[in-house]
């Protein structure tokens, strides 16, 4: 199969290195645990003792439950900072929330990274800025706000289409279509997809396409039903979305023009389910 818009040397399993919490790694390629299953590992204290030793963590979890129960995809996210938690409380938070399907990084203008990990409860995210270990927080919403801001602020609205190199077949009309759609897109417009898997694009076409619209600041990996890699391009509202099979071969290679691709974001029904599950965990372990 021809190379996609962006191909890592190691295929889909190239690791995204995200931050660890205590002894627990939040690497996107590590084994995920359910929230209750992860908490069971640390159930060496009874509920009364946990509540006594981790009051800030339990208070924070109660606030997160209230926030996600009323959260909607079209309203601002809610942030809960972790700076006032001690080490045991941070580990408890990590174990209660577990690890979810989506992880990624956002490259910031100063060269540092914002590191993102969805919890096992969809719609609850763990975010930390690499340059400041204390700038760590939970965020309730469809996708962390820093992803949306980078997609808007660290990309360009327009681009020039240069002369196609020798051997190019369809790069120019495809680039013209991408440019037209990207400039016209608004939040009220449904995302539009250009499927390279079905287009007769030569390696020269793909190389020229990549050099023209470039890589962007955001890389996300979703490991739900198979592996999906979402990469922002250097052009606002244009994303590379690639799906891989078990052999790390690209089975669907697309550019998506629109907001953050839906494969990486939580939906309203996810918020309802996560609120119910988190409330059950709190009542089971801390009441």
PyMOL commands that set and color helices and strands:
alter all, ss='L'
color gray80, all
select helices_A, chain A and resi 11-13+35-41+47-53+55-69+87-97+145-153+171-184+203-213+262-264+268-286
alter helices_A, ss='H'
color red, helices_A
select strands_A, chain A and resi 20-21+24-25+78-81+102-107+113-118+124-129+136-140+192-195+215-222+227-233+238-244+250-257
alter strands_A, ss='S'
color yellow, strands_A
deselect
rebuild
show_as cartoon
